[in-house]
């Protein structure tokens, strides 16, 4: 989990996570968006 500097960066990170999931990779620790700001959940 960590802060991101912009909405654009957040969308890019979430896109990478989604791409990996679609390619068959398993996200170790959930991944995804947290509420209340521009934060993403940890992936490993």
CHARMM-style PDB file with segment names, atoms N, HN, CA, C and O in Angstrom:
ATOM      1  N   UNK     1       0.847  -1.174   0.000  1.00  0.00      PROA
ATOM      2  CA  UNK     1       0.000   0.000   0.000  1.00  0.00      PROA
ATOM      3  C   UNK     1       0.890   1.233   0.000  1.00  0.00      PROA
ATOM      4  O   UNK     1       1.947   1.267   0.630  1.00  0.00      PROA
ATOM      5  N   UNK     2       0.439   2.222  -0.710  1.00  0.00      PROA
ATOM      6  HN  UNK     2      -0.420   2.195  -1.222  1.00  0.00      PROA
ATOM      7  CA  UNK     2       1.201   3.445  -0.683  1.00  0.00      PROA
ATOM      8  C   UNK     2       0.504   4.571  -1.395  1.00  0.00      PROA
ATOM      9  O   UNK     2      -0.389   4.343  -2.212  1.00  0.00      PROA
ATOM     10  N   UNK     3       0.911   5.799  -1.087  1.00  0.00      PROA
ATOM     11  HN  UNK     3       1.636   5.984  -0.423  1.00  0.00      PROA
ATOM     12  CA  UNK     3       0.301   6.950  -1.729  1.00  0.00      PROA
ATOM     13  C   UNK     3       0.795   7.079  -3.164  1.00  0.00      PROA
ATOM     14  O   UNK     3       1.920   6.695  -3.484  1.00  0.00      PROA
ATOM     15  N   UNK     4      -0.052   7.618  -4.015  1.00  0.00      PROA
ATOM     16  HN  UNK     4      -0.966   7.930  -3.755  1.00  0.00      PROA
ATOM     17  CA  UNK     4       0.320   7.898  -5.390  1.00  0.00      PROA
ATOM     18  C   UNK     4       0.191   9.399  -5.611  1.00  0.00      PROA
ATOM     19  O   UNK     4      -0.637  10.055  -4.980  1.00  0.00      PROA
ATOM     20  N   UNK     5       1.008   9.939  -6.504  1.00  0.00      PROA
ATOM     21  HN  UNK     5       1.681   9.406  -7.017  1.00  0.00      PROA
ATOM     22  CA  UNK     5       1.080  11.389  -6.646  1.00  0.00      PROA
ATOM     23  C   UNK     5      -0.060  12.000  -7.439  1.00  0.00      PROA
ATOM     24  O   UNK     5      -0.308  13.201  -7.339  1.00  0.00      PROA
ATOM     25  N   UNK     6      -0.759  11.191  -8.225  1.00  0.00      PROA
ATOM     26  HN  UNK     6      -0.558  10.214  -8.306  1.00  0.00      PROA
ATOM     27  CA  UNK     6      -1.835  11.749  -9.035  1.00  0.00      PROA
ATOM     28  C   UNK     6      -2.840  10.661  -9.401  1.00  0.00      PROA
ATOM     29  O   UNK     6      -2.565   9.467  -9.282  1.00  0.00      PROA
ATOM     30  N   UNK     7      -3.996  11.101  -9.844  1.00  0.00      PROA
ATOM     31  HN  UNK     7      -4.219  12.071  -9.940  1.00  0.00      PROA
ATOM     32  CA  UNK     7      -5.027  10.182 -10.315  1.00  0.00      PROA
ATOM     33  C   UNK     7      -4.515   9.410 -11.534  1.00  0.00      PROA
ATOM     34  O   UNK     7      -4.810   8.224 -11.681  1.00  0.00      PROA
ATOM     35  N   UNK     8      -3.760  10.067 -12.399  1.00  0.00      PROA
ATOM     36  HN  UNK     8      -3.520  11.031 -12.279  1.00  0.00      PROA
ATOM     37  CA  UNK     8      -3.207   9.408 -13.588  1.00  0.00      PROA
ATOM     38  C   UNK     8      -2.263   8.274 -13.194  1.00  0.00      PROA
ATOM     39  O   UNK     8      -2.292   7.202 -13.798  1.00  0.00      PROA
ATOM     40  N   UNK     9      -1.426   8.510 -12.181  1.00  0.00      PROA
ATOM     41  HN  UNK     9      -1.402   9.382 -11.691  1.00  0.00      PROA
ATOM     42  CA  UNK     9      -0.512   7.462 -11.724  1.00  0.00      PROA
ATOM     43  C   UNK     9      -1.307   6.305 -11.134  1.00  0.00      PROA
ATOM     44  O   UNK     9      -0.975   5.142 -11.364  1.00  0.00      PROA
ATOM     45  N   UNK    10      -2.356   6.615 -10.375  1.00  0.00      PROA
ATOM     46  HN  UNK    10      -2.626   7.560 -10.188  1.00  0.00      PROA
ATOM     47  CA  UNK    10      -3.186   5.568  -9.789  1.00  0.00      PROA
ATOM     48  C   UNK    10      -3.814   4.709 -10.888  1.00  0.00      PROA
ATOM     49  O   UNK    10      -3.814   3.482 -10.788  1.00  0.00      PROA
ATOM     50  N   UNK    11      -4.343   5.337 -11.923  1.00  0.00      PROA
ATOM     51  HN  UNK    11      -4.343   6.334 -12.004  1.00  0.00      PROA
ATOM     52  CA  UNK    11      -4.955   4.592 -13.022  1.00  0.00      PROA
ATOM     53  C   UNK    11      -3.935   3.710 -13.726  1.00  0.00      PROA
ATOM     54  O   UNK    11      -4.258   2.597 -14.140  1.00  0.00      PROA
ATOM     55  N   UNK    12      -2.711   4.195 -13.866  1.00  0.00      PROA
ATOM     56  HN  UNK    12      -2.449   5.099 -13.530  1.00  0.00      PROA
ATOM     57  CA  UNK    12      -1.646   3.417 -14.499  1.00  0.00      PROA
ATOM     58  C   UNK    12      -1.312   2.177 -13.657  1.00  0.00      PROA
ATOM     59  O   UNK    12      -1.190   1.075 -14.192  1.00  0.00      PROA
ATOM     60  N   UNK    13      -1.167   2.360 -12.354  1.00  0.00      PROA
ATOM     61  HN  UNK    13      -1.266   3.256 -11.919  1.00  0.00      PROA
ATOM     62  CA  UNK    13      -0.853   1.240 -11.457  1.00  0.00      PROA
ATOM     63  C   UNK    13      -1.982   0.216 -11.470  1.00  0.00      PROA
ATOM     64  O   UNK    13      -1.729  -0.984 -11.567  1.00  0.00      PROA
ATOM     65  N   UNK    14      -3.231   0.684 -11.371  1.00  0.00      PROA
ATOM     66  HN  UNK    14      -3.437   1.659 -11.291  1.00  0.00      PROA
ATOM     67  CA  UNK    14      -4.364  -0.240 -11.400  1.00  0.00      PROA
ATOM     68  C   UNK    14      -4.446  -0.960 -12.741  1.00  0.00      PROA
ATOM     69  O   UNK    14      -4.868  -2.115 -12.798  1.00  0.00      PROA
ATOM     70  N   UNK    15      -4.049  -0.293 -13.815  1.00  0.00      PROA
ATOM     71  HN  UNK    15      -3.706   0.645 -13.769  1.00  0.00      PROA
ATOM     72  CA  UNK    15      -4.008  -0.926 -15.134  1.00  0.00      PROA
ATOM     73  C   UNK    15      -2.983  -2.048 -15.188  1.00  0.00      PROA
ATOM     74  O   UNK    15      -3.246  -3.094 -15.782  1.00  0.00      PROA
ATOM     75  N   UNK    16      -1.819  -1.848 -14.578  1.00  0.00      PROA
ATOM     76  HN  UNK    16      -1.606  -0.998 -14.095  1.00  0.00      PROA
ATOM     77  CA  UNK    16      -0.801  -2.897 -14.522  1.00  0.00      PROA
ATOM     78  C   UNK    16      -1.307  -4.108 -13.733  1.00  0.00      PROA
ATOM     79  O   UNK    16      -1.087  -5.253 -14.130  1.00  0.00      PROA
ATOM     80  N   UNK    17      -1.982  -3.846 -12.622  1.00  0.00      PROA
ATOM     81  HN  UNK    17      -2.161  -2.917 -12.300  1.00  0.00      PROA
ATOM     82  CA  UNK    17      -2.524  -4.940 -11.806  1.00  0.00      PROA
ATOM     83  C   UNK    17      -3.561  -5.716 -12.616  1.00  0.00      PROA
ATOM     84  O   UNK    17      -3.543  -6.947 -12.634  1.00  0.00      PROA
ATOM     85  N   UNK    18      -4.459  -5.002 -13.284  1.00  0.00      PROA
ATOM     86  HN  UNK    18      -4.473  -4.002 -13.270  1.00  0.00      PROA
ATOM     87  CA  UNK    18      -5.490  -5.641 -14.098  1.00  0.00      PROA
ATOM     88  C   UNK    18      -4.868  -6.442 -15.241  1.00  0.00      PROA
ATOM     89  O   UNK    18      -5.308  -7.555 -15.528  1.00  0.00      PROA
ATOM     90  N   UNK    19      -3.852  -5.886 -15.891  1.00  0.00      PROA
ATOM     91  HN  UNK    19      -3.494  -4.982 -15.658  1.00  0.00      PROA
ATOM     92  CA  UNK    19      -3.164  -6.577 -16.974  1.00  0.00      PROA
ATOM     93  C   UNK    19      -2.561  -7.896 -16.487  1.00  0.00      PROA
ATOM     94  O   UNK    19      -2.686  -8.927 -17.147  1.00  0.00      PROA
ATOM     95  N   UNK    20      -1.911  -7.851 -15.333  1.00  0.00      PROA
ATOM     96  HN  UNK    20      -1.809  -7.013 -14.797  1.00  0.00      PROA
ATOM     97  CA  UNK    20      -1.318  -9.056 -14.772  1.00  0.00      PROA
ATOM     98  C   UNK    20      -2.354 -10.115 -14.449  1.00  0.00      PROA
ATOM     99  O   UNK    20      -2.142 -11.297 -14.719  1.00  0.00      PROA
ATOM    100  N   UNK    21      -3.474  -9.700 -13.872  1.00  0.00      PROA
ATOM    101  HN  UNK    21      -3.646  -8.740 -13.653  1.00  0.00      PROA
ATOM    102  CA  UNK    21      -4.554 -10.639 -13.558  1.00  0.00      PROA
ATOM    103  C   UNK    21      -5.088 -11.295 -14.829  1.00  0.00      PROA
ATOM    104  O   UNK    21      -5.304 -12.507 -14.858  1.00  0.00      PROA
ATOM    105  N   UNK    22      -5.300 -10.505 -15.873  1.00  0.00      PROA
ATOM    106  HN  UNK    22      -5.124  -9.521 -15.849  1.00  0.00      PROA
ATOM    107  CA  UNK    22      -5.810 -11.034 -17.141  1.00  0.00      PROA
ATOM    108  C   UNK    22      -4.808 -11.966 -17.808  1.00  0.00      PROA
ATOM    109  O   UNK    22      -5.197 -12.870 -18.548  1.00  0.00      PROA
ATOM    110  N   UNK    23      -3.508 -11.751 -17.548  1.00  0.00      PROA
ATOM    111  HN  UNK    23      -3.192 -11.017 -16.947  1.00  0.00      PROA
ATOM    112  CA  UNK    23      -2.463 -12.597 -18.110  1.00  0.00      PROA
ATOM    113  C   UNK    23      -2.281 -13.887 -17.313  1.00  0.00      PROA
ATOM    114  O   UNK    23      -1.475 -14.742 -17.678  1.00  0.00      PROA
ATOM    115  N   UNK    24      -3.038 -14.020 -16.220  1.00  0.00      PROA
ATOM    116  HN  UNK    24      -3.693 -13.325 -15.923  1.00  0.00      PROA
ATOM    117  CA  UNK    24      -2.987 -15.243 -15.440  1.00  0.00      PROA
ATOM    118  C   UNK    24      -2.144 -15.191 -14.183  1.00  0.00      PROA
ATOM    119  O   UNK    24      -1.993 -16.198 -13.491  1.00  0.00      PROA
ATOM    120  N   UNK    25      -1.595 -14.027 -13.881  1.00  0.00      PROA
ATOM    121  HN  UNK    25      -1.718 -13.209 -14.443  1.00  0.00      PROA
ATOM    122  CA  UNK    25      -0.796 -13.899 -12.659  1.00  0.00      PROA
ATOM    123  C   UNK    25      -1.711 -13.748 -11.450  1.00  0.00      PROA
ATOM    124  O   UNK    25      -2.809 -13.201 -11.549  1.00  0.00      PROA
ATOM    125  N   UNK    26      -1.247 -14.234 -10.322  1.00  0.00      PROA
ATOM    126  HN  UNK    26      -0.354 -14.679 -10.241  1.00  0.00      PROA
ATOM    127  CA  UNK    26      -2.007 -14.132  -9.079  1.00  0.00      PROA
ATOM    128  C   UNK    26      -1.458 -12.974  -8.249  1.00  0.00      PROA
ATOM    129  O   UNK    26      -0.249 -12.865  -8.044  1.00  0.00      PROA
ATOM    130  N   UNK    27      -2.348 -12.117  -7.777  1.00  0.00      PROA
ATOM    131  HN  UNK    27      -3.331 -12.206  -7.943  1.00  0.00      PROA
ATOM    132  CA  UNK    27      -1.951 -11.015  -6.896  1.00  0.00      PROA
ATOM    133  C   UNK    27      -1.866 -11.587  -5.481  1.00  0.00      PROA
ATOM    134  O   UNK    27      -2.847 -12.124  -4.965  1.00  0.00      PROA
ATOM    135  N   UNK    28      -0.708 -11.474  -4.863  1.00  0.00      PROA
ATOM    136  HN  UNK    28       0.088 -11.038  -5.282  1.00  0.00      PROA
ATOM    137  CA  UNK    28      -0.468 -12.110  -3.565  1.00  0.00      PROA
ATOM    138  C   UNK    28      -1.304 -11.512  -2.433  1.00  0.00      PROA
ATOM    139  O   UNK    28      -1.750 -12.244  -1.550  1.00  0.00      PROA
ATOM    140  N   UNK    29      -1.523 -10.199  -2.443  1.00  0.00      PROA
ATOM    141  HN  UNK    29      -1.160  -9.604  -3.160  1.00  0.00      PROA
ATOM    142  CA  UNK    29      -2.177  -9.555  -1.305  1.00  0.00      PROA
ATOM    143  C   UNK    29      -3.380  -8.705  -1.667  1.00  0.00      PROA
ATOM    144  O   UNK    29      -3.599  -7.696  -0.997  1.00  0.00      PROA
ATOM    145  N   UNK    30      -4.140  -9.017  -2.629  1.00  0.00      PROA
ATOM    146  HN  UNK    30      -3.962  -9.837  -3.174  1.00  0.00      PROA
ATOM    147  CA  UNK    30      -5.367  -8.319  -2.982  1.00  0.00      PROA
ATOM    148  C   UNK    30      -5.170  -7.301  -4.089  1.00  0.00      PROA
ATOM    149  O   UNK    30      -5.739  -7.475  -5.166  1.00  0.00      PROA
ATOM    150  N   UNK    31      -4.404  -6.261  -3.881  1.00  0.00      PROA
ATOM    151  HN  UNK    31      -3.943  -6.119  -3.005  1.00  0.00      PROA
ATOM    152  CA  UNK    31      -4.301  -5.188  -4.872  1.00  0.00      PROA
ATOM    153  C   UNK    31      -5.618  -4.433  -4.966  1.00  0.00      PROA
ATOM    154  O   UNK    31      -6.625  -4.872  -4.412  1.00  0.00      PROA
ATOM    155  N   UNK    32      -5.618  -3.341  -5.639  1.00  0.00      PROA
ATOM    156  HN  UNK    32      -4.799  -2.984  -6.090  1.00  0.00      PROA
ATOM    157  CA  UNK    32      -6.846  -2.586  -5.820  1.00  0.00      PROA
ATOM    158  C   UNK    32      -6.798  -1.230  -5.153  1.00  0.00      PROA
ATOM    159  O   UNK    32      -5.765  -0.804  -4.637  1.00  0.00      PROA
ATOM    160  N   UNK    33      -7.922  -0.571  -5.175  1.00  0.00      PROA
ATOM    161  HN  UNK    33      -8.761  -0.918  -5.595  1.00  0.00      PROA
ATOM    162  CA  UNK    33      -8.034   0.804  -4.700  1.00  0.00      PROA
ATOM    163  C   UNK    33      -8.524   0.854  -3.257  1.00  0.00      PROA
ATOM    164  O   UNK    33      -9.392   0.079  -2.855  1.00  0.00      PROA
ATOM    165  N   UNK    34      -7.964   1.764  -2.497  1.00  0.00      PROA
ATOM    166  HN  UNK    34      -7.259   2.394  -2.823  1.00  0.00      PROA
ATOM    167  CA  UNK    34      -8.460   2.072  -1.159  1.00  0.00      PROA
ATOM    168  C   UNK    34      -9.303   3.332  -1.237  1.00  0.00      PROA
ATOM    169  O   UNK    34      -9.064   4.181  -2.096  1.00  0.00      PROA
ATOM    170  N   UNK    35     -10.269   3.466  -0.369  1.00  0.00      PROA
ATOM    171  HN  UNK    35     -10.463   2.776   0.328  1.00  0.00      PROA
ATOM    172  CA  UNK    35     -11.099   4.672  -0.373  1.00  0.00      PROA
ATOM    173  C   UNK    35     -10.426   5.786   0.416  1.00  0.00      PROA
ATOM    174  O   UNK    35      -9.552   5.530   1.244  1.00  0.00      PROA
ATOM    175  N   UNK    36     -10.833   7.012   0.158  1.00  0.00      PROA
ATOM    176  HN  UNK    36     -11.543   7.220  -0.515  1.00  0.00      PROA
ATOM    177  CA  UNK    36     -10.355   8.140   0.947  1.00  0.00      PROA
ATOM    178  C   UNK    36      -9.065   8.768   0.441  1.00  0.00      PROA
ATOM    179  O   UNK    36      -8.284   9.293   1.234  1.00  0.00      PROA
ATOM    180  N   UNK    37      -8.831   8.724  -0.843  1.00  0.00      PROA
ATOM    181  HN  UNK    37      -9.465   8.297  -1.488  1.00  0.00      PROA
ATOM    182  CA  UNK    37      -7.630   9.363  -1.375  1.00  0.00      PROA
ATOM    183  C   UNK    37      -7.078   8.567  -2.533  1.00  0.00      PROA
ATOM    184  O   UNK    37      -7.740   7.673  -3.060  1.00  0.00      PROA
ATOM    185  N   UNK    38      -5.871   8.892  -2.921  1.00  0.00      PROA
ATOM    186  HN  UNK    38      -5.333   9.618  -2.493  1.00  0.00      PROA
ATOM    187  CA  UNK    38      -5.225   8.181  -4.018  1.00  0.00      PROA
ATOM    188  C   UNK    38      -4.226   7.201  -3.416  1.00  0.00      PROA
ATOM    189  O   UNK    38      -3.026   7.469  -3.356  1.00  0.00      PROA
ATOM    190  N   UNK    39      -4.742   6.073  -2.976  1.00  0.00      PROA
ATOM    191  HN  UNK    39      -5.717   5.856  -3.025  1.00  0.00      PROA
ATOM    192  CA  UNK    39      -3.940   5.011  -2.383  1.00  0.00      PROA
ATOM    193  C   UNK    39      -4.304   3.690  -3.036  1.00  0.00      PROA
ATOM    194  O   UNK    39      -5.462   3.469  -3.392  1.00  0.00      PROA
ATOM    195  N   UNK    40      -3.335   2.820  -3.194  1.00  0.00      PROA
ATOM    196  HN  UNK    40      -2.394   3.000  -2.905  1.00  0.00      PROA
ATOM    197  CA  UNK    40      -3.604   1.474  -3.693  1.00  0.00      PROA
ATOM    198  C   UNK    40      -3.197   0.466  -2.628  1.00  0.00      PROA
ATOM    199  O   UNK    40      -2.278   0.704  -1.845  1.00  0.00      PROA
ATOM    200  N   UNK    41      -3.895  -0.662  -2.613  1.00  0.00      PROA
ATOM    201  HN  UNK    41      -4.641  -0.856  -3.250  1.00  0.00      PROA
ATOM    202  CA  UNK    41      -3.576  -1.737  -1.677  1.00  0.00      PROA
ATOM    203  C   UNK    41      -2.297  -2.437  -2.119  1.00  0.00      PROA
ATOM    204  O   UNK    41      -1.938  -2.417  -3.296  1.00  0.00      PROA
ATOM    205  N   UNK    42      -1.628  -3.044  -1.175  1.00  0.00      PROA
ATOM    206  HN  UNK    42      -1.919  -3.060  -0.219  1.00  0.00      PROA
ATOM    207  CA  UNK    42      -0.406  -3.794  -1.472  1.00  0.00      PROA
ATOM    208  C   UNK    42      -0.713  -4.979  -2.363  1.00  0.00      PROA
ATOM    209  O   UNK    42      -1.794  -5.563  -2.281  1.00  0.00      PROA
ATOM    210  N   UNK    43       0.253  -5.340  -3.231  1.00  0.00      PROA
ATOM    211  HN  UNK    43       1.130  -4.866  -3.298  1.00  0.00      PROA
ATOM    212  CA  UNK    43       0.091  -6.501  -4.105  1.00  0.00      PROA
ATOM    213  C   UNK    43       1.026  -7.633  -3.723  1.00  0.00      PROA
ATOM    214  O   UNK    43       0.795  -8.777  -4.114  1.00  0.00      PROA
ATOM    215  N   UNK    44       2.065  -7.345  -2.975  1.00  0.00      PROA
ATOM    216  HN  UNK    44       2.253  -6.416  -2.657  1.00  0.00      PROA
ATOM    217  CA  UNK    44       2.968  -8.408  -2.521  1.00  0.00      PROA
ATOM    218  C   UNK    44       3.774  -7.918  -1.345  1.00  0.00      PROA
ATOM    219  OT1 UNK    44       4.598  -8.660  -0.809  1.00  0.00      PROA
TER     220      UNK     44
END
